[in-house]
Amino acid sequence: MSIEYRFVQPVDTVSIRGNKLFGDPGSIGEDSFPPTPSVLAGAFRSHLLTKAADKIGDFTQGIRLSDDGLHTVLGTINEPGRFTIARLLLAQRNAEDKLELFMPLPADVKVFDEDKTVWVCTLEPQAIPEGVQSSQIQELPFVPVLRQDKQGKPESGWLLNKAGIAVYLKGQALQPEHLEKQETLWKTESRVGIGLSAASRTADEGKLFTVNHTTVRQSEHEGKSTAGLLVGLYGCNGQLPKSGFIRLGGDGRAAKFSLVEADLPETPLQQIEQQGRFKLLLHTPGLFGSGWLPNGVVKIDGRYELRSDDFSARLCCAAVPRHEVISGWDLARWQPKVAERIAPTGSVYWFDEITGDISALGKLVKDRLWPENAENTQRRAEGYNRIQLACW
């Protein structure tokens, strides 16, 4: 079963709401873009469910869909089917109708822009002298250290383009031409909202609040680029049409999707085998039982190891930004989802001392760091814990 790709383009602005309440006078509803995979999973699952619109009531009660093909894809609200989000990248369709890909900077990549000169530096694992205290994870033998030959403050708001993604996965040095400013793909603007009375459905006096919206670059004119999201879908079994519309984000704003071909950079496993070490990059947020520590990594004799039946590697360093929180709204049950802490997209883990069959890494990518008997089947189906391997 292969991955199908859809290019998703918001028709107007889109509001991907965060996890903070808003609506009180003077409050601000924050926007989170690009969205987490659960946002796209919910949108596409809802679209698929319209094929059995007369059975939606049964579906919300946990009853099996009578359409076997659709049931295989969606499953039930308690036991999701084969459908899942496999990839999620920023993208734009250029003037030649070709797809350009982008992803947020990994946590070990820092970009500097001083006096209109841009340069890129990467964090490298280093042992620190005994007695030196730091905010990094103390139980690992190395900490990620930034070494540069001139002073500067790292800037946010940068993305890696497709060439940059390929260079990063090969463990090569990044250059300014591998970068793109995120403001060229989207921008954030504020909209004023009005609080409504639940009884009369009219505006309540003095209840004005602000909601942030994302506006992606879009154009129907020839010769101009159109920005959006590249979504890889697994397990559709031919049930999803090639094109159509989905409800995306807060207020269910429209976004159109279309079938596309995607040529994504791959990790050279042979090079990893030769070097005997690798980096693990979170392509989507990590939902782990031990917080920052990836599933499958265990502590043995004072050190952390990633282990399977015929493979092991030592976790020697980690660059994990401050945790984030995911929740969401469960439409089927009409209730909020449980709020959970996640390791952010772009978190990086360094592994060395590889032993065993290197092909086990391919299975690691496929299984997405989920235990075989994972209880959180809903989040698994939504596409969390997607990873990529990079040379180190």
N, C-alpha and C positions, 0 to 999 in steps of 0.2 A: 504494500500500500504506500503510495507516494504522497509527497506534500504538494498541495495546490496553493498557488499564490494569487492573492487579490490585492489590487491597488485601491486603497480607500481614500476618497477625497471628500472632505466636508463641503457641503453645498454653500453654507454660510459660516458664521462663527460657530465654534463649538466650546462648550463649558464642561471640562473634565474636573469635577469637583473633588476637593480634598477631603480630609476626615475631620474637619473642624466645623462645628455648628455655626450657622449664621442666620440672619433674618431679623435680629434685634435692631432697633434704630441705630444707625451709624456703623453697623458691622460690615465686614468685607468677606465675601465668599471667595476663597482662594481657588486658583485654577492650577491643575497639574497636567502638564503636557511635556513629552508624549505620554499617553495613557498607559496604565498597567495592562497586562494581557487579559485580565478578567473583564475589563470594559469591552474589549473586542469579542471575547468569548460570549458574553451575555448578548451582545448585539447580533452576532451571527446565529447563536442558538435560537434567539427569539424569531429571527427571520426564517430559520428552518422549520420552526414550530408552526408557522402560518400555513404550512402545507397540510396540517391537520387541525385547522382552526376550530372545527366542530368538536375536537377532542381536548381542547386546552383545559377545560374543567376537570376532565379525568386525569390529565397529566399533573395538574397541581395537587391532586389527591394521591399521587404516587402510583396511578394505575398504568399498566403497560399499554403503549400505543399499538393499535391494531395493524398499522402499516409496519411490516417486519423490517423493511429497509430503513425507514425513519427511526424505528426503535433501536436498531443496531447503532445508528449514529448518535442519537440523543440519550438513549437509555431512559431512566426515570430520575426523579428529583433526588432519590436516595442512592441510586447506582448509575452514574453517568455512563454513556456509551463510548464509542471510539473517538468521537470528535474531540479535538483539542487544538489549542494554539501552539504551533510548532516554531514559528519565527515571528518577530516583530521588529521592524526597522523603519526608520524615517526614509522617505524617498521623494523624488520629484521626477516628473516626466518632462524631458527637455524639448527644445524646439524640433529635434529630429525624431521625436516620439520614442526616445530611448529612456530606460529607467536608470536613474542615478541613485545610489544607495548611501545612507549615512547612519552612523550610530553615535551615541553619546561617548565622551572620552572615558576610557577605562580609568580606574582610580589611581593607577601608577603612571599616568601620563599628565604632565603639567605644561601648560602653554603660557608663554610670557610675551608681552607686547609693550616694548619700551621705545619711545621716540620713533614710532611707526616701523620698528623692526621686530619681527616675530621669530621666536625660536622655541624649540620643543625640548623638554627634558623628561627623563623617566626615573622613577624611583627604583633603586636597586637594593636587594637584601644585603644587610651588613650586620656583622656581630658588633655589639656595643660593649665597651669595657665594663668590667665588674664594678658595681657600685653606682653606675649611672642610672638615674631614674628617668622614665619616659611614660607617656600616656599610651604607648603601644602595648599590645598583648605580651605580657611578660613571660608566658610559658613557652613561647616559641624561641628557637635559637637565634633568629635574625629579626631585624626590624627594617622596614622600607625607608631608605635614606635618600634624600634629594641632594645631589652634588652638582654644582654649577660654578662656572668660572666668573660670573658677575651677578650682582645683586638684582633682584626683581621679585615682584609679587605675582603669583600665578593668577590668570584670569579665567573666569567661567564663561559659558556661552559659546563654546567651541564644539564642533563635531568632527568625526573622522569620515572622510569620503571613502568610496569603495577601494581606491588604490591604497589609502591609508589603512583600511581594515586588513587588506592582504599583507601589507608590510608589517603591521603589528603582529598578525598571526604567525608570520615567519620569524619573528624576533629581531627584525632589522630596525635601523634608526629611522624615526619619523622626521619628515621635513615639513616646512610651512605649506608646500603645495598639497600636502595630504589633509589639510584642514579646511573647514568651512564654518563661517559664522552662522549660528542658529537663527539669527535675526533675518537672514536671507531666505529662510524657509517659513518662519512664522513669527508673529508678534502678539503681545498681550495687550488688550484694551479693556477698559472698565465700562460696565453698563449699570444703570440705576434700576433697582427693583423696588416694588411697592408691596408692603405687607397687606394681606387680605384678611378680612374677617371670615372665620370659618362658618359663622351662622348666616350672614347676609351675602357673602361672596363679593363684598365691595371693599374698596380701599380703606384701611384703618388710618386715621389721622396721625401724622408724625412718624409713621413707620416706613422710612426710606432706608434702603441698604444698597450696598454696591456688590456686584458680582463680576469677577474677572472672566473674560472670554479670550479664546485663542483664535486668531485669524491666520489661516495658512495662505500662502501665495497660490493664487489660482487665476487662470486665464483661459478663456476660450478662443483667444486670438492666436493666429498662426505666428510662430517665431518667438513665443514666450513660454516660460516654464510653469508647470503646475506642481505644487507640493502636496504631500499626503503621507500615507502610511503603507508600507508593504507588509501584508499579513500572510504568514504561512499557515495553512490549515491542513490538519491531518485527520483522516478518518471520515471524510465527507461522503464517500461511496457514491459519488455522482448525484447526491441529493441537492447540492447547492448550485443555483444557476450561475452562468458565466458573468452576468451583470445584474445589477438591481440597486436597491436602496436599503439602508439600515438606519435605525434610530441610534444615535451615538451621543453618549454623555448626558449631562443634566438637561432637562426639558425635552429630551428625545429629539434633538435636532438632526436633520437629514444629512446623510453622507452617502454618496454613490460609490459602488465598487465595480470593478471590472477584472476579468481574468487576464493575468500577465505571466510572462516567462521571466524567471529570475535566475541569474548566474551569480551565486554567492561564493566568496572566497572560502576555501577549505584549509584546514590545518594539515601540514605535512607530518603525518605520524612517523614516517621514516626518519625525519630529522630529529624528532623528539627521542626516538629510540637510540639514535647515534649520540645525542647529547646527554641522555640519561636524566633529563629533568624537563619540567614543563610548567606553564602557568595555566590556572583554571580561571576563566572569566565568566561572571554571571551575565548572561545575555538577557535574562528577565530576572525580577527580584527573587531572592532566595528565601524560602519559607522552611526553616530548619528547626528541628526539635531542640537544638542546643544554642539557639540564638544566632551568633555569628558563625558557628562551626558547621561546615557542610555535613549533611547526612552521609554516612559511610565512613567518616573519619572518626577513629577511636583512639583513646589514649592508652598506650601500652608501655610499661616501664618508663614512665616519665616523658614520653614523646608521642606526638600525634601521627597516626598513619592512616592513609586511605587504603582500605583492604577489600579484596574480593577473594574468590576461591583460589585463583592462580595469579594474583597480581597484588603488589603493594608499593607504596611510595610514601616518603616522609613529608608531612606538611612542615615547612621550615619558616614560612613568613606569610603575612597576610596584610592586605591594605583594604580595610572595610570602612567606608564612611559611616557617619552616624545613622543609626537605625531609622527606618521609616515605619509607618503604620498603614495597613490596608484594612478596609472593611467592605462597604458596598451595600446594595439593597437586593435582597432575594425576592424577585418578582413572583416566583411560583408560590412561595410561602408568605409573601407580603409582610416581610419583616427584615430588619437590618441583619447583615452578616456579622459574625463575631470579629471584633477588631483584633488583629494579630500583628506582631512585630516582624519585620522582614529585613534581610540584608539587601541594600539597594543594588539596582542594576549597575554594572560596572565594577563591582567588588572583585578583587584579584587575590588569588591564593597561589603561592609558589610551592612546588613539590620537587624533591630530588630523591636520590637513593632508590631509583626504580628497580624492582626485581619482578621477574615473571613475564608473562605474555603481554606484549604491548598492545595487542588487539583488544584487550579488555578495556582499554580507554574508549574504543568505539562504542562498546556496550554502555559504558558510563555516560557518554553523551546521549545515547538513545533513551536510557532509563531516567535521565534528568535528576539524578541524586535522590530519587524517591525509593524508599524501602519497598520490597516486594509486596508486603502486606500493609501498605500505608493506609491509615484510617481516613486521612483528609482527602478523599477521592474527588471532592468538588474542586478544591484548589489545584489538584493535580491536573484535572481536565481543563482548567482555565489557563494552563500554560506556565505556571510558576516553576522555578528551578531549572529553566533552560540554560545550558552552559555551552561555552566554546573553549577549545584548548588552543594555547598559543605556545610557540617555542620560547625558550628562555636561554 
